Amino acid sequence: MSKSSKKPDSDPPSDGSTAVAILEEGIEIQHTKAYGVGIDCHSRFIQVSVIVKRNLHTYEYRFEFGTDLPSLEKAREKTIETITAKSDPPVPVSANSLHYCIESTSTYHLPVINIWKGVPSVVNPMLAGATKRKTDVLDAQLLAIHDLTGIWRESNIPSSDVQQLRMLIAERDQFHKSAIRISNRINNDLLKLGYTIGRDGSVMLVGKVRELLEDELSDNPCPNADYRPQGGIPEDVRILFRENLEKLDQNLAKMSKYEKLIASKAKSMSWETGNGVLSGKEMICLLSSVPGVGEWTSIIWLSLVITPRRFPNEKALAAYCGLDPSLKISAKKVTSTRKRGGNKQLHTILNRSASRLMSHHSEPFGQWGFNIYNQTGRWKKGTNAVARRLAVALYYVQKNGEPFSYDKYSLSKEPEVIDMTMVQLVQINPAFKRYVAPLASMHVGTTKQMVHAFSQCQLKDVRGLGKKFFGLVREFIHDQADYVNK
């Protein structure tokens, strides 16, 4: 045995260099299961790979089955039979406890999951099949290895009611997109004829624009209208506008019909909290108590999040919404951040709610986000920050089964700062000197008045106050101890 190997792990290096921590006891970094099952799905068949343990060795068994329901049932029974018969020591497996990894190939995997039940881990094909050689057998084998090593968490499979709700929402969204396309087409056609009434908004959203267009298409349009180009709408193309308006109304009517069905469906269902169940009406009412969140946003949230029990904490849920950046750390410093993809639909509706809050900035969330915008000059940075707050708020409202409250948010309270005149502040921090005159124009002469105006977003349009000033105010709020000592 060498001399160095006799030294205990806890002894420091003899040359005085920094000691490297050595684990005296091993840490389990990878747990392997008793077996692994991988399923590669296609429209007409599935490829199944089963890996079992026998006498410290692993063995693979391969099967191919059709996608008709009897064949899928046979595939499940064959898999269970193989695991129980070929494993040594024997492994007890039932239909309810059978775990497996399956690719999320379009919607081909859904019938398999409906028949197999058990404990599925649904994996994105881009992650599951990232190999140079690609065949159905190799894909299934790799999925079986993933299942054996347990690198993917168990997937949350939506119930039949949630699937129905999502189908209704998807259909409503199709009519909404179609209505937007038709509305945009009408506005573009009006521009081709010289009409600029669309500058005030679309035919779909602005009632006044719709009234003007209908008047132009009538038999007796308003005489001498200043918005009408020479010649007006030619008779040959009036039928085009009338038919497009009719199609627009049909899509809006169907969209409204589906919105009522969706609301009725969501309210009739039961939804889980952290430790109980609430009716749909109660849950939607609670979620709607979050600032900027209405009934429609609450329903979309429930259809996608389903239950707070899916997530270990609010950070995991924020990542699911695409609102939690991944950090790259080197030498214990954050070198860059990269936002994860997340669920696009949730990301969109939360950012839309955040943008409305920031536009009005009457709520503490909106004021806080608007201040971020003033400091950075980036609207998107503010909306992402507020959207993350909204996601966390919705998570805790659903988890606790209680309405939203600002009580636990420090941003809802104006920060306590040392009160001094702006002249005294300039003596301590000369960087504020250039901003004394612009602040005086707003009758701001003390630090408390400055912070109050900053918190209420009253300084956003003051000439001479920009990104650098808002950064100084933020530093002043956070460095109170230094100012007190000085």
Secondary structure, 3 states (H helix, E strand, C coil): CCHHHHCCCCCCCCCCCCCCCCCCCCCCCCCCCCEEEEEEECCCEEEEEEEEEECCEEEEEEEEEECCHHHHHHHHHHHHHHHHHHCECCCCCCCCCCEEEEECCCCCHHHHHHHHCCEEEEECHHHHCCCCCCCHHHHHHHHHHHHHHCCCCCCCCCCHHHHHHHHHHHHHHHHHHHHHHHHHHHHHHHHHCCCCHHHHCCCCCCHHHHHHHHHHHCCCCCCCCCCCCCCCCCHHHHHHHHHHHHHHHHHHHHHHHHHHHHHHHHHHCEEECCCCEEEHHHHHHHHCCCCCCCHHHHHHHHHHHCCHHHCCCHHHHHHHCCCCEEEEEECCEEEEEEECCCCHHHHHHHHHHHHHHHHHCCCHHHHHHHHHHHHHCCHHHHHHHHHHHHHHHHHHHHHHCCCCCCCCCHHHCCCCCCCCEHHHHHHHCHHHHHHHHHHHCCCCCEHHHHHHHHHCCCCCCCCCCCHHHHHHHHHHHHCHHHHHHC
